[in-house]
């Protein structure tokens, strides 16, 4: 049975079939998302809660513990980690990959509602959740600065306009506002003056809480008209608070008349939280860190934000400038473009080698068409399977070029052999395809079978290499279809008979060169057969050397990447004051920004987002492009560690940002060990790589 006969006799139908494969492949290529690596994210949700005025132990007992009890009942929960600090709690939930992040979010919200009755009534807001992994590196970082407006105003615009609009965009999991300086009225009192008036801090708090409220005042009904009372009792300025009467004294404690705020202290306009601060390089700024939603495409998310930035900037005062200080997609685009270039170069080299050996124009044109056709057809299947254009899938296509071209070459060589024996191209195509068709089919099935172990691998490694293996297998299958249909049909139509073939001087020179290579190989084979014992020893030595090298070669989970971004966590002493933490962070920034490989650095301190405690801060160091620096990211880290040694009072833990993150706990280093214990008597230690 000749599988290719029907396609050889019906070239129009074969051409339509190939046109359909080409069209579907091109459409799939345009629709395929671009990413650095295959999506291996687990559904992850971050829950945060605030309890003003509470210490870490109180937050753990009254906020974190009730929430953990409810979250622990959610099905398919694989990991739950929590951190409790002063006024702040953070719980990270990671679920099995069989669940979607949206379905997990519904269960999380139900658990929060169930725990509401056990939470303190003084919480200003109920716990909120975000569909993001706090251990992920932000995909985009913006800095807002102004030369004329105070940071409190800039922060207000950043929180109320920019952050909210970005949060609504598809693919965005969380928008953290670093160094938030929300405007507020802060009342500072003198304890001695307060005691002299017979008041305490609780009395001041109660009086101020009752002073600035906006409550309904009722309605006045007259004989002919009704009037709704519209008055606002809220105090909006520091002067209003300074004039507010805290209490009235009539000779008590030696004081007559009202006791105002200005009598015991003062009211000032200041940030709501003095623990927070942010910088772009060494300039005070408001930092906006955008983290993607679990499973979202990085390129599409960042492109949507950048497209909307001009419109969002137009809604801000002209004096507020938005700076893009870090864009994770730049290195992703560059790496994918590099692999795409390698793929095109591979196809060109393969076609060039075919031309050198066959030395026939149309015999070279046929594989030059069939090879790209097989690769383009693979894009359609990749889109249906939900894959992306990433480094692994493009590497799979690059490797598949060698398998794909084999099918076309085997078919063409067999048909050309019949042509050289004197048959017409049509006869040669029918006979050659009939002889070699099942051989191509069986070889391709054997190649696909090689990748079956990769199909069955589990865990993160299995998810990474499954896309690689499936892409290669699909390319092989599409190649079989093309080689059994398009290739013999074109051979029958475009190849010339033996009598029409004329070899030029260059072709004859190449033929003599290849004959010489065959002669050299023949003499080498004769020597190997004469000295069979030596040949056997060389083979055994090669196998032994391979085993030794396999043992001694460095091993790891994933190669260390240089993505052009260094992520740092700054940690000060536990009792450090906010002002001292600001000074130490500025000292660190002054050293970091002087490094010749650093393009920009932005940082913020204080609780909120991934950081929990007041003595913590985060720093993001954007490096110059690889062509503009001589040191790798790891070398820059080593250099900065040495330069930061004279900076006292704070420690900066740095690591190069990676495209793949394991787990959901923010770590200061790439490897993290956790001590687990059901009691204080026994414990165990587990370790993992954080990125």
Residue, then its C-alpha position, 0 to 999 in steps of 0.5 A: x500500500x502506497x500512502x503517498x500515491x493519492x497525494x501525488x496524483x492530486x496536487x491541488x488537494x495536497x496544496x489545499x491541505x498544506x495551505x490549511x496547515x500553514x494558515x492554522x500555524x500562522x494564526x496559532x503563532x500570532x495567538x501564542x503568548x510569549x514567556x520565559x519558561x512554561x507556566x509551572x505556577x501553583x494557585x497562590x493567594x495572599x491574605x493580609x490583615x491589619x490590627x492597629x496598635x497590636x503587637x506581634x503576639x497579639x496579632x498572631x493570637x487574635x488575627x492569624x490563628x482564627x484565620x489559619x483554622x478556617x483556611x486549614x479546612x480548604x480542600x487541596x491546600x498544599x502549603x500555608x505559611x503565615x507571618x505576624x508582626x506589629x499591627x500586621x498579619x500575612x498568610x500565604x496559601x498555595x493550592x494543588x495545581x489541579x485547582x484554578x486560582x479563581x475557585x481557590x479564591x472563592x473558598x478563601x473568601x468563604x473562610x474569611x467570612x466564617x472567621x469574621x466572628x472570631x476576629x477583633x471588632x477593632x480591625x479597621x477592615x476585614x482581611x483581604x486576599x490577592x491572587x498573587x505569589x508574594x515570592x514572585x519578583x514584580x513584573x513592572x515597577x514604577x516610581x512617582x516623583x514630583x519637584x513641587x508637590x509633597x510626597x503625601x499628595x503624590x502618594x494620594x494620587x498613586x493609591x487612589x488613581x494609579x494603583x486602582x486602575x492598574x489593579x483592574x487590568x487583566x493579569x494583575x494580581x497585586x499592586x503594592x504601593x511602597x513608601x506609601x505616604x497617605x496624608x493624615x492629621x497626626x496629634x502629638x501630645x505632651x504627657x506632662x501637660x496632659x497629666x496636668x489637665x487630668x487627662x490621659x491618652x485614652x481620653x484624647x483618643x475618645x474625644x478625637x474619635x467623636x470630634x470628626x464624624x459625619x452623621x445624619x442630622x435629621x430633617x426640619x419640617x415646617x408648615x409648608x416646607x421640609x429641610x434636610x440638615x446637611x452639615x459636616x462635622x469632620x475636621x479636615x485641617x490641622x488648625x481645626x484639630x488644634x482648636x478642638x476642645x478635649x474637655x471642660x474644666x471648672x476649677x478642677x486641677x487648677x484649670x478653668x475653661x476648655x482644654x484644647x488640643x493646642x493646650x496639651x500638644x499640637x496637630x500636624x499634617x504628616x504621613x499616616x504611617x511614619x514607618x514607610x518610605x520609598x526612594x528612586x535611586x537616592x530621591x524620595x519617591x512613591x514606588x508601585x510594584x506590580x505583581x502578576x496573577x498566578x498563571x497570567x502571561x507576563x508579556x501581555x500583562x506588562x504590555x497592557x499596563x504600558x499601553x494604559x500609562x499615557x492615559x493614566x499619567x494624563x489624569x495626574x497633575x503635570x508635576x507628577x512624573x511616572x518613571x519605569x524603573x524595572x521591566x521584567x519583560x525586557x530580558x524575557x523578550x531578548x532571550x526569546x528573540x535570541x532563541x528565535x534567531x537560533x531557530x532560523x539560523x538552524x533551518x538556514x544551515x540545514x538547508x545549506x548543507x542539503x544543497x552542498x550534498x545534493x547540488x540540485x536546486x529543486x531537490x534543495x527547495x523541497x526540504x526548504x519548504x517542508x521543514x518550515x511547514x512542519x515547524x509552522x504547523x506545530x504552532x497551531x497544536x501548541x496553541x490548542x494545548x495552551x503552551x507558549x513561545x518560551x525558551x524551552x518550546x523554541x529550543x524544542x523546535x530547534x532540536x526538532x529541525x534535525x528530526x524533521x529534515x530527516x524525514x524529508x531527506x530520506x524521502x527525497x534521496x530515495x526518489x532522486x535515486x530512482x530518477x538517476x536510474x532513468x525513471x521519470x519524476x512521477x514514476x520515481x515519486x510513486x515507487x520511492x514513496x511506496x518503498x520508504x513511506x512506512x519506514x518514515x512512519x516507523x522511525x517517527x513513531x520510534x522517535x516519539x516513543x523516546x519522549x514518553x518518559x518525559x510525558x509521564x514525569x511529575x512535579x515541576x521538572x515534569x511540567x517544564x519538560x513536558x511542554x518541551x517533549x510534547x512540542x518535539x513530538x508534535x513537530x515530528x508528527x506534523x513532519x510525517x504528514x508533510x513528508x508523506x504528502x507534500x514532499x513526494x508530490x513536489x518531487x513528482x512535479x518539480x524534479x527533472x529527469x536524468x537526461x536533463x541534469x547537467x553538473x557544472x564545474x563547481x558541482x563536480x569539484x564538490x563531488x570529488x571532495x566528497x569522494x575524497x572524504x569517503x576514501x579517508x573514512x574508508x582508510x580509517x575504518x580499515x585501521x580500526x578493524x585491524x586494531x580491534x583491541x585498541x578500538x575496544x579499549x578506546x570505547x571502554x575508556x570513553x564510557x568510563x570517562x563519561x561516568x566519571x564526568x557525570x559524577x563530578x559535574x556540578x548539579x542543580x535544579x535549574x541554571x542560574x540566570x542573569x535577568x538583569x535584576x537583583x532583588x534585595x531584602x534589607x534588615x535592620x535591628x529589631x528595635x531600630x526606629x523608623x528614622x534610623x531605618x530611613x537613614x540606613x536605607x539611604x546609606x545603602x542606596x548611596x553605595x549601590x547606585x555608585x556601582x558601574x553596572x547598576x542602571x537604577x535602584x529603588x527601595x522602600x521600607x516598612x510593613x506591607x506587601x511581601x514585607x511584614x515587619x517595621x525593620x524590613x525593606x526591599x530593594x530592586x537593583x536594575x542592571x545595565x544591559x549585558x553589552x554595557x557591563x562586564x560583570x554578571x549579576x552574581x559578580x555584581x552581588x559579590x562586589x556590592x556585598x564587599x562595598x556595603x561592609x562599612x555600612x552599619x546598622x543594616x544588612x542587605x541580602x541580595x539574589x538575582x531574580x529568576x524566571x521560576x519561583x518555587x514555593x510562596x514564602x519570600x526568602x532572603x536567600x535562594x535556599x531556605x530551611x524551615x524547622x517543623x515541630x508539633x511540640x517543643x521536644x521534637x522538630x524536623x528541618x526541611x529545605x527548599x530552593x526559593x527560586 
